[in-house]
Amino acid sequence: MLKRPTIRDIAIKAGFHYSTVSLALRNNAKIPIKTRILIQSVAREMNYRPDPMLSALTAYRRDTKPKVGVTALAWVTNHSTQDGWKKWHITDQYYQGAKREAESRGYRIDEFWLREKGMTARRLNQILETRNIQGLLLPPQEKPTSIDLNWERFSAVTFGYSLIKPQLHMVSNHEYRNMRHLMKELYSRGYRRPGLVGRKHSAERVEYNWLAAFMLEQLETEEENRISPLIVEAWNSRTFIEWYEKTKPDVIVTRSMAVARMLDEFGIKAPDDVGLAFNAIHEPNTNVSGIQKNAFRIGALAADMMVDMIQRNDTGIPRFPQRHLLEGYWVEGETIRKRLPGKTAVYVNSGDHMHLNFPPRSRFLKF
């Protein structure tokens, strides 16, 4: 039986110390990128494969050793005010989930505000280095933005799509699947003319994922029941009521309470006059029907990813950023009618396909 090549074997062939090889194979930013590429190329030639049992033991030993200096993760925000992110219930839930998961793994979370007086990227780099903070969590920013830090020093995870540059590993709400789930719920309750109302910037923030899912549903709907979405730059009651009277939807899909207020302004009642369903419920304790983001769990996943990245020295801007998307869950509110007898919108997963156990609305896609 051929001997399994070891890190020391690679070190001999590549001409580097075995500790350098170990770091290079973990893509550690402390090793120059040319050296990493060379060592990784030698490892591939030797058909090197890490021993999964040894890797697990190493990770276990790291996790059980007392943390010396590496006690905090950074929560980095760039809002116009220091506590601006806290006014968003969803972002606060991200934080609470991340905080609990971090604490369970021996870390705390410290907050850093990029617009604090005297704060610059260089200054923040110095602060983080002084405090030996290696992991950065970047919640949704107030608007699409870029942040310039010495990323090679840090492990970093961002929430959602608002960080334009750099492209980091990300966790987010599964906007596309949530919309598909919502639409199946509506069809199971007899709705056949759904209309979508939203703001352009809201669609842009999530790379049009929920809008794309809705448009696919339109392609699967009988042509006479297709309604063009109302996507606006800013809310306008007159524009909304003109669209409503022209298209006559039997249910309105949205993610903003502004739509509920406009319906109330014109005396239109949900669900008596029209159904109202939310593809992303942002606030707790409301009576609306729709999909609730699994925000707490998203935050916990981000912290879990972060600690794992720190333990394997996974730093810098990733060549291939990972996207971890979590689906929300249905909330049975009071703004759409009840499900029809014998109908259900529970998914049966089959590979990458989603099926329902009631007949489709049309036999063919119509392009």
C-alpha positions, -999 to 999 in steps of 0.1 A, spaced: 0 0 0 14 34 -9 22 57 20 -1 87 24 19 118 17 23 141 48 28 178 53 65 170 60 68 152 27 54 182 9 78 205 28 108 184 17 98 184 -20 87 221 -20 117 233 0 98 250 28 95 245 65 65 222 74 49 250 94 49 272 62 33 243 43 6 238 69 -4 275 67 -2 275 29 -25 245 26 -51 264 48 -47 294 25 -35 316 54 -29 352 44 4 353 64 20 332 36 26 352 3 2 342 -24 29 330 -48 42 306 -21 7 294 -13 1 286 -50 35 268 -53 29 247 -22 -7 238 -31 5 228 -66 31 204 -51 5 190 -27 -18 183 -57 10 166 -76 17 144 -46 -21 136 -43 -21 150 -8 -54 147 11 -59 159 47 -67 132 72 -103 141 83 -98 124 117 -67 144 124 -83 176 112 -112 170 136 -89 163 165 -69 195 157 -100 216 156 -112 200 189 -79 208 206 -81 244 194 -117 247 206 -109 233 241 -78 255 247 -85 287 266 -87 316 242 -58 339 247 -63 374 232 -89 361 206 -120 369 227 -140 391 205 -157 393 171 -163 427 156 -198 439 146 -190 465 120 -217 491 109 -216 520 86 -250 537 92 -256 574 95 -260 571 132 -242 548 157 -274 529 167 -291 532 133 -289 494 127 -308 488 159 -340 504 146 -344 475 122 -359 446 141 -345 420 116 -309 433 121 -313 433 158 -324 397 156 -293 390 135 -272 404 163 -290 385 190 -286 352 172 -249 359 165 -243 370 201 -258 338 216 -239 315 192 -206 334 197 -209 333 235 -216 295 233 -183 291 216 -163 313 239 -164 347 221 -181 380 227 -192 406 201 -179 442 202 -195 469 181 -176 493 159 -191 522 140 -172 533 109 -186 569 110 -175 576 145 -156 609 148 -120 604 139 -126 569 126 -108 559 94 -101 525 78 -65 528 90 -76 536 125 -100 507 127 -74 483 114 -51 495 142 -78 491 168 -87 456 157 -51 446 156 -44 460 190 -74 440 205 -64 409 185 -98 407 169 -96 383 139 -133 380 129 -156 406 114 -194 404 111 -209 430 88 -247 433 91 -269 449 64 -257 484 57 -280 514 54 -274 515 17 -252 497 -8 -216 504 2 -179 495 0 -157 491 30 -119 493 27 -100 474 54 -69 452 55 -90 422 47 -61 398 45 -58 400 83 -94 390 90 -120 363 87 -152 381 76 -189 373 70 -215 397 57 -253 396 60 -272 401 28 -262 419 -4 -257 455 7 -219 452 9 -209 458 -27 -171 456 -22 -154 434 -13 -174 402 -20 -172 381 12 -188 350 25 -225 358 31 -255 346 50 -289 359 41 -326 353 39 -336 330 9 -356 356 -9 -363 335 -40 -375 304 -22 -395 324 3 -414 341 -26 -421 307 -42 -433 293 -9 -456 323 -4 -471 320 -39 -479 283 -33 -497 293 -2 -518 318 -21 -527 294 -48 -538 268 -22 -563 294 -9 -579 299 -43 -561 331 -53 -555 334 -91 -547 370 -98 -517 380 -76 -503 415 -80 -469 425 -67 -462 459 -52 -427 470 -41 -400 496 -42 -371 495 -66 -344 499 -40 -358 470 -20 -355 447 -51 -320 460 -58 -308 453 -23 -314 416 -27 -303 414 -64 -340 411 -75 -344 376 -61 -380 379 -49 -390 398 -80 -375 370 -102 -394 344 -83 -427 363 -87 -421 367 -125 -415 330 -128 -448 324 -111 -464 348 -137 -450 326 -165 -467 296 -150 -500 314 -147 -528 316 -173 -522 346 -195 -554 363 -185 -544 363 -149 -510 378 -153 -505 412 -137 -475 434 -142 -458 442 -109 -459 478 -96 -423 486 -88 -419 523 -77 -391 546 -67 -412 560 -39 -447 553 -25 -475 573 -41 -511 566 -32 -525 579 -65 -501 556 -85 -511 527 -64 -548 531 -66 -547 536 -104 -527 503 -107 -551 486 -83 -583 497 -102 -568 488 -136 -554 454 -128 -580 442 -102 -557 417 -83 -574 393 -59 -544 393 -36 -515 418 -33 -480 406 -25 -456 431 -9 -430 435 18 -440 469 31 -466 480 55 -470 512 34 -492 491 11 -515 482 40 -517 519 49 -526 528 13 -553 502 12 -567 516 44 -566 551 30 -589 541 2 -612 520 24 -601 486 9 -602 459 35 -580 428 37 -589 400 32 -626 409 24 -619 431 -6 -584 418 -15 -559 395 0 -527 410 14 -496 388 18 -460 397 28 -431 379 13 -409 392 41 -424 401 75 -400 425 92 -418 433 124 -430 410 152 -465 410 167 -485 420 136 -516 403 122 -504 401 86 -500 368 67 -468 358 50 -432 347 54 -413 356 85 -375 358 80 -356 333 102 -334 362 113 -322 348 147 -310 316 131 -293 336 103 -273 355 129 -263 323 147 -252 307 114 -230 338 107 -213 335 141 -208 298 137 -192 303 103 -170 330 117 -156 309 146 -149 280 122 -131 303 98 -109 317 127 -100 282 138 -88 272 103 -71 305 97 -94 313 67 -87 350 61 -88 375 33 -112 381 4 -123 347 -8 -117 338 -44 -151 320 -45 -174 337 -20 -200 313 -4 -237 321 -1 -256 306 27 -293 311 23 -319 303 50 -356 300 42 -382 317 64 -414 302 78 -451 308 72 -471 330 95 -508 325 95 -521 360 99 -555 376 92 -549 393 59 -556 365 35 -584 339 34 -581 304 48 -568 275 28 -593 257 7 -604 222 19 -581 195 6 -554 219 -5 -520 222 10 -489 242 2 -465 219 20 -434 213 -1 -421 179 -11 -384 183 -19 -370 163 -47 -334 173 -56 -336 209 -67 -373 208 -76 -403 218 -55 -436 200 -59 -471 205 -45 -497 179 -40 -524 197 -59 -527 202 -96 -507 230 -113 -525 261 -125 -515 256 -161 -502 228 -182 -473 246 -198 -450 275 -193 -460 303 -217 -431 323 -230 
